[in-house]
C-alpha cells in the first residue's frame, strides 16, 4: 500500500481511466462540431446558378359550331384551344382526362391533348344553345418554363336560329280547289313540334274571311315534322279564293327553346303569303309553239304555255285548240296539261 492508501494495482489504472473519459468527451465535441460544420458548409458553399428561361405562350379558343347530323345521328363538335408554343406535359399527350382545365358551367365530357400545342374538350352530350362559358386553366399543370399570357377564355355557344326556307301559296295539282299557305322552317337545333305549335300565329292582314265557317277553337294550321326535329312545314287550313287579293301572315313568336336546353329565340320569324283573288289565281304568262319529231321521224306541233297557278286537265282540253295549217302535213294531238306553278307546260 502507498502513501495515499490506494492499492498499487488500482493506482496503476487511475490515469488510464481519466485519459479515456477525456478522449470520449473530446470525440463527442468533435462530432458535434463536425455535424454543425457540415450543415453550415452545405448551406453556404458556392453552388452553380440554374437559370430557367420562361417563354410566353398565347392561346386561341375556337368555339364549337352548330352540331351536324351524320347518318341520322347528331355529332357534337369539340371545343378547341390552340397554343402557339408547346404547353402540355409530355406524359399527358394523347390521353383522355387531361388535368388543369375547368369548364364553367360544367358539361359532361373529356379533356384531351391532341399534341403538345392543341387541347380539345369532347362533350358527352350536345351543347346547349346560346350559353356563356368560361374555360379556366391551372398554370401549375403545364410545363414549368411556359407562362400563359391568358389563363381564362370565354365563349358563347351557337344560339337557336330559326329560318324561313320558303313560304308560298299552294294549290293541290290533283284537286285544284284545295288551296293553302305553306311555310317551311328550319332550325339550327332540335325543337319539339308541340312547343312550335304553341308559338305559331296565322292572321289575314286584310281581315278577309278566307277560311270560311269553322269552329273558333279549331287551329288554323297543321305542322308536319321533318328530319331530326330541325325541319317543319306549316300548312294552313283550306283557303277560299277571295274576290280581292289579301295576304296571310305566318309568324313564329319568340320564346321557342331547344331540346338541348339553353336560351330560346328572341325575335319573331315569319313570312307573308299572297292569296290571289278570283281573277288573278291563274294567269297565262306566255305561249309559244314548237315542232318536235317523234321516234319515227314524224313532225308534231306542241304549244308550250307558261302559267302561274294550276288548272284541271279537262279545262285545258276544252279551251285549247291546237291545230295545223291546211297547207301543211303536220299532225295534231289532243290537248293535254302538265301541272305547273309558274312553269312551262306543253299542250299537244
Secondary structure, 3 states (H helix, E strand, C coil): CCCCCCCHHHHHHHHHHHHHHHHHHHHHHHHHHHHHHHHHHHHHCCCCCCCCCCEEECEEEECCCCCEEECCEEECCCEEEEECCCCCCHHHECCECCCCEEEECCCCEEEEECCCCEEEEEECCCCCECCEEEEEECHHHCCCCEEECCCEEEEECCCCCEEEEEEEEEECCCCCCCEEEEEEEEECCCCCHHHHHHCEEEEECCCCCCCCCCCCCCCCEEEEECHHHCEEEEEECCCCCECCCEEEEEEECCCCCCCCCECCCCCCEEEEEEECECCCCCEEEEEEEEEEECCCCCEEEEEEEEEECCCCHHHHHHHCCCCCCCCCCCECCCCCCCCCCCEEEEEC
